[in-house]
């Protein structure tokens, strides 16, 4: 790791960014530098504009990826390099406004019932019933399920904050069925070998 990359990572850690955001920002700046074959501290506004046009016109990346790149470059130049005037040279695009596709209750029920693997169905149902992020569900502990108060304790979620979410009776019934079949000991949804939680990539594939 180069000293500049290490400095940016340290800056992100000092500001309590999540591990996932840190990796994403470092990747975005690295891709930007690799595109020109130079260290990012040697690149300026003209390079940024050229790279933005490349992302839109040639790579045709999603606006989510484009915006993440903008955020990463803004952080790098303003915080790591201390060039706050560069922020004005890295504009945000206008956001697309689209209505989300909302499944009916019958469609959701059919979707979840189509999952034959009980562990997978329990994981997906937990995401649906609680509104938790995938990374939050994969890191749940057995002890986070409080059936006496019908709540779930979410530890160090987005922005590293703890919170509680409601535990529905139907979800509790399914989780009990899942526990009797799999007997997880520590993590609610353990990965291979049971010593670590199921990883996010596996959960996304499910």
C-alpha positions, 0 to 999 in steps of 0.5 A, spaced: 500 500 500 502 506 498 503 512 503 498 516 499 493 510 499 494 509 507 493 516 508 486 516 505 484 510 509 487 513 515 482 519 514 476 515 512 477 511 519 478 517 523 471 519 520 468 513 522 466 511 515 464 503 514 469 498 512 464 497 506 465 505 504 472 505 505 473 499 500 469 502 495 472 509 496 479 507 495 477 502 489 474 508 486 480 513 487 485 507 485 481 506 478 481 513 477 489 513 477 489 507 474 486 510 468 491 515 467 497 511 469 499 516 474 498 517 482 492 521 483 495 527 487 498 528 480 491 529 476 487 535 476 480 538 474 481 536 467 483 529 468 477 529 473 472 531 467 475 527 462 474 521 467 467 522 468 465 523 461 469 516 460 465 513 465 458 516 462 460 515 455 464 509 454 464 505 460 456 506 461 456 505 469 450 506 473 449 513 476 450 509 483 457 508 481 458 514 478 456 518 484 460 513 489 466 515 484 464 523 485 464 522 493 470 518 493 474 523 489 471 529 493 473 526 499 480 524 497 482 532 494 478 535 500 480 531 506 486 527 504 490 532 499 487 538 503 485 541 496 478 544 498 477 548 492 477 542 488 470 540 490 467 545 485 471 542 480 467 535 481 460 536 480 454 531 482 450 529 476 442 530 477 439 524 480 434 520 476 427 519 479 424 513 478 418 510 482 420 503 486 417 496 484 413 494 490 411 487 490 404 485 493 404 481 499 402 475 495 408 476 490 412 477 496 409 470 499 410 466 493 417 469 492 419 467 499 415 460 499 419 458 492 426 458 496 426 451 498 433 452 503 430 453 510 436 457 512 436 461 505 428 463 506 430 465 513 435 470 511 431 473 506 425 473 510 429 477 516 431 482 511 424 483 508 420 483 515 425 487 518 428 492 513 435 491 515 441 491 510 444 485 508 450 487 512 446 488 518 443 481 517 449 477 516 452 480 522 446 478 527 448 474 533 443 469 536 443 473 542 440 479 538 434 476 537 430 478 544 423 474 543 421 476 550 421 483 548 419 482 540 425 486 538 432 485 534 438 488 536 442 491 530 449 492 533 454 497 529 449 498 523 450 504 518 454 509 521 456 504 526 450 506 530 446 500 534 438 500 534 432 496 535 427 493 530 421 490 531 421 482 531 414 480 528 411 473 530 411 470 523 418 471 523 420 469 530 416 462 528 420 461 522 427 463 526 425 458 531 424 452 525 430 454 522 434 454 529 431 447 530 434 444 524 440 448 524 442 449 531 447 455 530 451 457 536 453 464 535 452 467 529 444 467 527 446 465 519 453 462 520 458 461 514 462 455 512 465 452 518 460 456 523 466 460 526 464 466 521 458 469 519 455 468 512 459 473 508 455 479 504 457 476 497 453 469 499 447 473 501 447 477 495 447 471 491 441 468 495 
